[in-house]
Amino acid sequence: MYRNILNYGVCALTLVALGAAWGARSEAKEPEWQKIVVCDKFRSEGAAFGDFNKDGNFDIVSGHIWYEGPDFKKEHQFMKGDDSYDFESYSNSFVNFTDDIDGDGWTDIIICPHPGTDGCWYRNPQNKTDGMWEEIPSTVELGNESQAWADINNDGKNELLFNRNNWYGFAIPNSGDKYKEPWTFVAISNENPKYQRYFHGNGYGDINGDGRIDLLEMDGWWEQPENINDVPWKFHEFKFADAASNILVYDFNGDGLNDVFTAWHCHLYGLLCWIQKRTADGEITFEANWIIPTEPDDSFFPKTSQLHSMALADCNGDGVMDVVTGRRWMAHGSNGDVGQHDPSYLFWWETVRGDNGAVTFKCHVIDDNSGVGTQVLTQDVNGDKVPDILVGNKKGCFLFLSK
């Protein structure tokens, strides 16, 4: 049933440098990773970067604390929260984003709390206070466990992608004088009870090549119309996953058509890349390339479940995007999730393009005692033009600097 494209034996532990200094960005190099424990407490299952004090250094936010860069040792509490969260349960911070919401030139913080509750964003006080930031409601009934922050309507600003009480869509923030007004939710789907607050999986990207951002979920993709307000959008049914995590859209095999990468079930096993194909009459379909099967035996490596978040990043500088993902530790506490005792791997899957549209994915383990949360973020933090990795989860908050 499965076409496993993992190259056995090529999964190398990258905690030790395997290459020399970085050369030209077109030349692939094995990165060295420096693990920084930003916090060893469970404060959030997400984290994000932002220069909150305008000192020119990236800071980190994870839950109710932001950590001052460049060493991330000084903590600032900006919202309600404490360190009493139990890993058997959940925090009030699942996913964190940063952006200048009100347009005043200062980076604000967006918190996506426990699914189904109301979201808020926190207005940067512009260094005028070191206390609590102003809490401003963003959107009610904020569902999904791994929301996305992206420019969906091509207005140059990001929107929040999620589902709300039987509807799938996105919310548009207000800025300027209207920054305190509730965000406008655009429901692009038909009403469907599957879009309940714990619905798993969402993604965005141009599937059909028309230059507009389409939206994806586990059962197919919603085609953005020429008029974005012409709802519901056209739905193209395709079973991408049984319960997806983040759904990534990228041309992995280099044939000019965007493909789809996701977990088959973010609380079980299964990882795959759907390669886009076109029929003679132009119909879009996908062919499965399995990376981790849904039922790996004990000899399979990496036998990793709970792949609850993932992100794109060019980890080796070859100009082709790779995938960063890992295991979400204690997703449902100690209640016996599949693979409960697997190591908490964080790894990157190298995209290796072959001839005639072939593609394989080579596994590189970054760490075995962190994993991911409901979010993992990639961004160049130290200015070396190499993406770094940020994780917040029940083990703490971790930064992996790549060299």
ABEGO torsion letter per residue (X at the ends): XBBBABBBGABBBAABBABBBBBBAABBBBBBBBBBBABABBABABBBBEBAAGAGBBBBBBEABBBBOAAGABBBBABBEBAABBAABBBABABBBBBBAAGAGBBBBBBBBBBGBBBBBBBBAGGABABBBBBBBABBGBBEABBBBBBAAGAGBBBBBBBBGGBBEBBBBBBEAAAABBBBBBBABBBBAABBAABBEBBBEBAAGAGBBBBBBAAEBBBBBABAABOBBBBBBBBABABBBBBBBBBAAGAGBBBBBBBABAABBEBBBBBBBBBAAGBBBBBBBBABBABBBAABOBBBBGBABBBBBBAAGAGBBBBBBEBBBGAAEAAGBBGAABBBBBBBBBBBBBBGGBBBBBBBBABAAAEBBABBBBBBAAGAGBBBBBBBBAAEBBBBBBX
